[in-house]
């Protein structure tokens, strides 16, 4: 909680009581949602496999102890997509996690190179305090609408 007091001073430097103190409270969401694109593992992942990918990334970056400390996440959605880089089959995962663990997850995803000797990549493509903003990719939606209007 932040408390800010706003005091005004008279011309002689003494406090003026004309303005009452202001109180502000900082509100924030304890959790954030992130969208991860996983490529290199082939077909669509199940929720359990997606959870395993996130845990493997954390374990590879932080070790067994560090990955257990930051394992407070929930896989909410897994979808099959085409990899934006080369068009191969990939998966998109939406994960909810505590805001404080977001940086650790981002570092773990960036450092992941393989899972069980299979080369793969995990890219964090979106972060939002609300789930609604990650549910629809506005750029692909706009492209789809323009494509429908043109043809």
TIKOL-450642 format. One line per 3 residues: number of its first residue (from 1); their letters; for each residue y, x, z of N, C-alpha, C. Coordinates in nm, 2 decimals, decimal comma. Layout:
TIKOL-450642
NUM> a> Y X Z Y X Z Y X Z ~ ...
This chain:
TIKOL-450642
1> xxx> -0,12 0,08 0,00 0,00 0,00 0,00 0,12 0,09 0,00 ~ 0,21 0,06 -0,09 0,34 0,14 -0,10 0,45 0,05 -0,04 ~ 0,53 0,10 0,04 0,65 0,03 0,09 0,77 0,11 0,05
4> xxx> 0,86 0,04 -0,02 0,99 0,11 -0,06 1,10 0,03 0,01 ~ 1,19 0,11 0,07 1,31 0,05 0,13 1,43 0,09 0,05 ~ 1,51 -0,01 0,02 1,63 0,01 -0,06 1,75 -0,01 0,03
7> xxx> 1,82 0,10 0,07 1,93 0,09 0,15 2,06 0,12 0,07 ~ 2,16 0,05 0,09 2,29 0,08 0,03 2,38 0,13 0,13 ~ 2,47 0,22 0,09 2,56 0,28 0,18 2,70 0,24 0,15
10> xxx> 2,78 0,22 0,25 2,92 0,19 0,23 3,00 0,31 0,19 ~ 3,12 0,30 0,15 3,19 0,42 0,10 3,21 0,53 0,20 ~ 3,20 0,49 0,33 3,22 0,59 0,43 3,08 0,66 0,47
13> xxx> 2,97 0,62 0,40 2,84 0,68 0,43 2,76 0,61 0,53 ~ 2,81 0,50 0,59 2,73 0,43 0,69 2,64 0,32 0,61 ~ 2,52 0,30 0,66 2,44 0,20 0,59 2,50 0,06 0,59
16> xxx> 2,49 -0,01 0,48 2,54 -0,14 0,46 2,42 -0,24 0,47 ~ 2,44 -0,35 0,54 2,33 -0,44 0,56 2,34 -0,55 0,46 ~ 2,41 -0,54 0,35 2,42 -0,64 0,25 2,29 -0,66 0,17
19> xxx> 2,21 -0,56 0,16 2,09 -0,57 0,08 1,97 -0,55 0,18 ~ 1,88 -0,65 0,19 1,77 -0,64 0,28 1,67 -0,54 0,21 ~ 1,58 -0,47 0,30 1,49 -0,38 0,25 1,39 -0,45 0,16
22> xxx> 1,34 -0,38 0,05 1,24 -0,44 -0,04 1,11 -0,38 -0,01 ~ 1,01 -0,47 -0,01 0,87 -0,43 0,01 0,79 -0,45 -0,12 ~ 0,72 -0,35 -0,16 0,64 -0,36 -0,28 0,50 -0,33 -0,25
25> xxx> 0,41 -0,39 -0,31 0,27 -0,36 -0,29 0,20 -0,33 -0,42 ~ 0,13 -0,22 -0,43 0,06 -0,17 -0,55 -0,07 -0,24 -0,55 ~ -0,10 -0,31 -0,66 -0,23 -0,38 -0,68 -0,30 -0,31 -0,80
28> xxx> -0,42 -0,28 -0,78 -0,50 -0,22 -0,89 -0,64 -0,27 -0,88 ~ -0,71 -0,26 -0,99 -0,85 -0,30 -1,00 -0,93 -0,18 -0,95 ~ -1,03 -0,21 -0,87 -1,12 -0,10 -0,82 -1,21 -0,05 -0,93
31> xxx> -1,25 -0,13 -1,03 -1,34 -0,09 -1,13 -1,27 -0,09 -1,27 ~ -1,33 -0,01 -1,36 -1,28 -0,01 -1,50 -1,40 -0,03 -1,59 ~ -1,38 -0,07 -1,71 -1,48 -0,09 -1,81 -1,46 0,01 -1,92
34> xxx> -1,57 0,07 -1,97 -1,56 0,17 -2,08 -1,66 0,14 -2,18 ~ -1,63 0,17 -2,30 -1,72 0,15 -2,41 -1,76 0,29 -2,46 ~ -1,90 0,31 -2,47 -1,95 0,43 -2,51 -2,03 0,41 -2,64
37> xxx> -2,01 0,50 -2,74 -2,10 0,50 -2,86 -2,20 0,61 -2,85 ~ -2,33 0,58 -2,86 -2,44 0,67 -2,85 -2,50 0,69 -2,99 ~ -2,50 0,81 -3,04 -2,56 0,83 -3,17 -2,67 0,94 -3,16
40> xxx> -2,76 0,94 -3,25 -2,86 1,04 -3,25 -3,00 1,00 -3,19 ~ -3,00 0,88 -3,13 -3,12 0,83 -3,06 -3,19 0,73 -3,15 ~ -3,14 0,70 -3,27 -3,21 0,61 -3,35 -3,18 0,46 -3,33
43> xxx> -3,28 0,38 -3,31 -3,27 0,24 -3,31 -3,19 0,19 -3,18 ~ -3,17 0,06 -3,18 -3,09 0,00 -3,07 -3,16 0,03 -2,93 ~ -3,07 0,07 -2,84 -3,12 0,10 -2,70 -3,14 -0,03 -2,62
46> xxx> -3,23 -0,04 -2,53 -3,23 -0,15 -2,43 -3,14 -0,11 -2,32 ~ -3,11 -0,21 -2,23 -3,02 -0,19 -2,12 -3,08 -0,07 -2,03 ~ -3,21 -0,07 -2,01 -3,27 0,03 -1,93 -3,25 0,17 -1,99
49> xxx> -3,27 0,18 -2,12 -3,25 0,31 -2,19 -3,10 0,35 -2,19 ~ -3,01 0,25 -2,20 -2,87 0,28 -2,20 -2,83 0,34 -2,06 ~ -2,89 0,28 -1,96 -2,87 0,33 -1,82 -2,92 0,47 -1,81
52> xxx> -3,04 0,50 -1,87 -3,09 0,63 -1,87 -3,01 0,73 -1,94 ~ -2,94 0,69 -2,05 -2,85 0,78 -2,12 -2,73 0,82 -2,03 ~ -2,67 0,73 -1,97 -2,56 0,76 -1,88 -2,60 0,85 -1,76
55> xxx> -2,72 0,82 -1,70 -2,77 0,90 -1,60 -2,80 1,04 -1,64 ~ -2,86 1,05 -1,76 -2,89 1,18 -1,82 -2,77 1,27 -1,84 ~ -2,66 1,20 -1,89 -2,54 1,27 -1,91 -2,48 1,32 -1,78
58> xxx> -2,48 1,24 -1,68 -2,43 1,28 -1,55 -2,52 1,39 -1,49 ~ -2,65 1,38 -1,51 -2,74 1,48 -1,45 -2,72 1,62 -1,52 ~ -2,70 1,61 -1,66 -2,69 1,74 -1,73 -2,56 1,81 -1,69
61> xxx> -2,45 1,73 -1,66 -2,32 1,79 -1,63 -2,31 1,83 -1,49 ~ -2,36 1,75 -1,39 -2,33 1,77 -1,25 -2,46 1,80 -1,17 ~ -2,58 1,80 -1,23 -2,70 1,83 -1,16 -2,75 1,70 -1,08
64> xxx> -2,86 1,72 -1,01 -2,92 1,60 -0,95 -2,83 1,55 -0,84 ~ -2,78 1,63 -0,75 -2,70 1,59 -0,64 -2,57 1,52 -0,69 ~ -2,50 1,59 -0,78 -2,37 1,54 -0,83 -2,39 1,41 -0,91
67> xxx> -2,50 1,40 -0,98 -2,52 1,27 -1,06 -2,55 1,16 -0,97 ~ -2,62 1,18 -0,86 -2,65 1,07 -0,76 -2,52 1,02 -0,69 ~ -2,42 1,11 -0,67 -2,30 1,07 -0,61 -2,22 0,98 -0,70
70> xxx> -2,23 1,00 -0,83 -2,15 0,92 -0,93 -2,23 0,82 -1,00 ~ -2,34 0,78 -0,95 -2,43 0,69 -1,02 -2,40 0,54 -0,99 ~ -2,28 0,51 -0,95 -2,24 0,37 -0,92 -2,18 0,30 -1,04
73> xxx> -2,27 0,27 -1,14 -2,22 0,21 -1,26 -2,32 0,10 -1,30 ~ -2,27 0,01 -1,38 -2,35 -0,10 -1,43 -2,34 -0,11 -1,58 ~ -2,45 -0,12 -1,65 -2,45 -0,14 -1,80 -2,44 -0,29 -1,82
76> xxx> -2,34 -0,33 -1,89 -2,32 -0,47 -1,91 -2,36 -0,52 -2,04 ~ -2,35 -0,44 -2,15 -2,39 -0,48 -2,28 -2,43 -0,36 -2,36 ~ -2,53 -0,38 -2,45 -2,58 -0,28 -2,54 -2,59 -0,35 -2,68
79> xxx> -2,52 -0,29 -2,78 -2,53 -0,35 -2,92 -2,56 -0,24 -3,02 ~ -2,63 -0,28 -3,12 -2,66 -0,19 -3,23 -2,54 -0,18 -3,33 ~ -2,50 -0,06 -3,36 -2,39 -0,04 -3,45 -2,43 0,07 -3,55
82> xxx> -2,34 0,09 -3,65 -2,35 0,21 -3,74 -2,26 0,31 -3,69 ~ -2,30 0,44 -3,68 -2,22 0,55 -3,64 -2,10 0,56 -3,73 ~ -1,98 0,56 -3,67 -1,86 0,57 -3,74 -1,84 0,70 -3,82
85> xxx> -1,91 0,80 -3,78 -1,90 0,93 -3,84 -1,99 0,95 -3,97 ~ -2,11 0,90 -3,96 -2,20 0,93 -4,07 -2,29 0,80 -4,11 ~ -2,26 0,69 -4,05 -2,33 0,56 -4,08 -2,47 0,55 -4,04
88> xxx> -2,52 0,64 -3,96 -2,66 0,63 -3,91 -2,66 0,52 -3,79 ~ -2,78 0,47 -3,76 -2,79 0,37 -3,66 -2,75 0,43 -3,52 ~ -2,68 0,36 -3,45 -2,63 0,40 -3,32 -2,62 0,28 -3,22
91> xxx> -2,58 0,30 -3,10 -2,57 0,19 -3,00 -2,43 0,20 -2,94 ~ -2,38 0,09 -2,90 -2,25 0,08 -2,83 -2,29 0,02 -2,69 ~ -2,24 0,08 -2,59 -2,27 0,04 -2,45 -2,14 0,01 -2,38
94> xxx> -2,13 -0,10 -2,31 -2,02 -0,13 -2,22 -2,07 -0,11 -2,08 ~ -1,99 -0,03 -2,00 -2,03 0,01 -1,87 -1,91 -0,02 -1,77 ~ -1,95 -0,08 -1,66 -1,85 -0,10 -1,55 -1,87 0,01 -1,44
97> xxx> -1,77 0,08 -1,40 -1,78 0,18 -1,30 -1,65 0,19 -1,22 ~ -1,66 0,25 -1,10 -1,54 0,26 -1,02 -1,44 0,35 -1,09 ~ -1,31 0,32 -1,07 -1,21 0,39 -1,14 -1,21 0,54 -1,11
100> xxx> -1,24 0,58 -0,99 -1,25 0,72 -0,96 -1,36 0,80 -1,03 ~ -1,46 0,73 -1,08 -1,57 0,80 -1,15 -1,55 0,81 -1,30 ~ -1,44 0,75 -1,35 -1,42 0,75 -1,50 -1,40 0,89 -1,56
103> xxx> -1,33 0,98 -1,49 -1,31 1,11 -1,54 -1,44 1,19 -1,54 ~ -1,52 1,17 -1,44 -1,65 1,24 -1,43 -1,74 1,19 -1,55 ~ -1,74 1,06 -1,57 -1,83 1,01 -1,68 -1,78 1,06 -1,81
106> xxx> -1,65 1,06 -1,84 -1,59 1,11 -1,96 -1,63 1,26 -1,99 ~ -1,62 1,34 -1,88 -1,66 1,48 -1,89 -1,81 1,49 -1,92 ~ -1,89 1,41 -1,86 -2,04 1,42 -1,88 -2,08 1,37 -2,02
109> xxx> -2,01 1,27 -2,07 -2,04 1,23 -2,21 -2,00 1,33 -2,31 ~ -1,88 1,40 -2,29 -1,84 1,50 -2,38 -1,93 1,62 -2,38 ~ -1,99 1,65 -2,27 -2,08 1,77 -2,26 -2,22 1,74 -2,30
112> xxx> -2,26 1,62 -2,32 -2,40 1,59 -2,35 -2,43 1,63 -2,49 ~ -2,54 1,70 -2,51 -2,58 1,75 -2,64 -2,72 1,70 -2,68 ~ -2,81 1,67 -2,58 -2,94 1,63 -2,60 -3,00 1,55 -2,48
115> xxx> -3,10 1,47 -2,51 -3,17 1,40 -2,41 -3,32 1,41 -2,45 ~ -3,40 1,47 -2,36 -3,54 1,49 -2,38 -3,56 1,57 -2,51 ~ -3,49 1,67 -2,53 -3,50 1,76 -2,65 -3,46 1,69 -2,78
118> xxx> -3,40 1,57 -2,77 -3,35 1,50 -2,89 -3,20 1,52 -2,90 ~ -3,14 1,58 -3,00 -3,00 1,59 -3,01 -2,93 1,46 -3,02 ~ -2,82 1,44 -2,94 -2,75 1,31 -2,95 -2,60 1,34 -2,90
121> xxx> -2,52 1,24 -2,92 -2,38 1,25 -2,87 -2,35 1,11 -2,81 ~ -2,26 1,12 -2,71 -2,21 1,00 -2,65 -2,05 1,02 -2,65 ~ -1,99 0,92 -2,71 -1,84 0,92 -2,72 -1,78 0,81 -2,64
124> xxx> -1,68 0,84 -2,56 -1,61 0,73 -2,49 -1,50 0,68 -2,58 ~ -1,52 0,56 -2,63 -1,42 0,51 -2,74 -1,32 0,41 -2,68 ~ -1,34 0,36 -2,56 -1,24 0,27 -2,51 -1,26 0,26 -2,36
127> xxx> -1,14 0,24 -2,29 -1,14 0,22 -2,14 -1,04 0,10 -2,12 ~ -1,08 0,01 -2,03 -0,99 -0,10 -2,00 -1,01 -0,15 -1,86 ~ -0,91 -0,20 -1,80 -0,93 -0,26 -1,66 -0,99 -0,40 -1,67
130> xxx> -0,99 -0,46 -1,79 -1,06 -0,59 -1,81 -1,16 -0,58 -1,92 ~ -1,26 -0,66 -1,91 -1,38 -0,66 -2,00 -1,34 -0,72 -2,13 ~ -1,25 -0,81 -2,14 -1,21 -0,88 -2,26 -1,16 -0,79 -2,36
133> xxx> -1,08 -0,69 -2,32 -1,02 -0,60 -2,42 -1,13 -0,51 -2,49 ~ -1,24 -0,49 -2,43 -1,35 -0,41 -2,49 -1,44 -0,49 -2,57 ~ -1,44 -0,62 -2,56 -1,54 -0,71 -2,62 -1,52 -0,71 -2,77
136> xxx> -1,39 -0,70 -2,82 -1,36 -0,71 -2,96 -1,28 -0,59 -3,00 ~ -1,32 -0,52 -3,10 -1,25 -0,41 -3,16 -1,14 -0,46 -3,25 ~ -1,02 -0,46 -3,21 -0,91 -0,52 -3,28 -0,89 -0,46 -3,42
139> xxx> -0,92 -0,33 -3,44 -0,90 -0,28 -3,57 -1,01 -0,33 -3,67 ~ -1,13 -0,34 -3,62 -1,24 -0,39 -3,71 -1,22 -0,54 -3,73 ~ -1,17 -0,61 -3,63 -1,14 -0,75 -3,65 -1,03 -0,77 -3,75
142> xxx> -0,93 -0,70 -3,75 -0,82 -0,71 -3,84 -0,87 -0,67 -3,98 ~ -0,95 -0,57 -4,00 -1,01 -0,53 -4,13 -1,10 -0,65 -4,18 ~ -1,17 -0,71 -4,09 -1,26 -0,82 -4,13 -1,18 -0,94 -4,18
145> xxx> -1,07 -0,97 -4,11 -0,98 -1,08 -4,15 -0,92 -1,05 -4,28 ~ -0,87 -0,93 -4,30 -0,81 -0,90 -4,43 -0,91 -0,90 -4,55 ~ -1,03 -0,86 -4,52 -1,13 -0,86 -4,62 -1,17 -1,00 -4,66
148> xxx> -1,17 -1,09 -4,56 -1,20 -1,23 -4,59 -1,09 -1,30 -4,67 ~ -0,96 -1,26 -4,64 -0,85 -1,31 -4,71 -0,84 -1,27 -4,85 ~ -0,88 -1,14 -4,87 -0,88 -1,09 -5,01 -0,99 -1,14 -5,10
151> x> -1,11 -1,17 -5,04 -1,22 -1,21 -5,12 -1,27 -1,34 -5,09
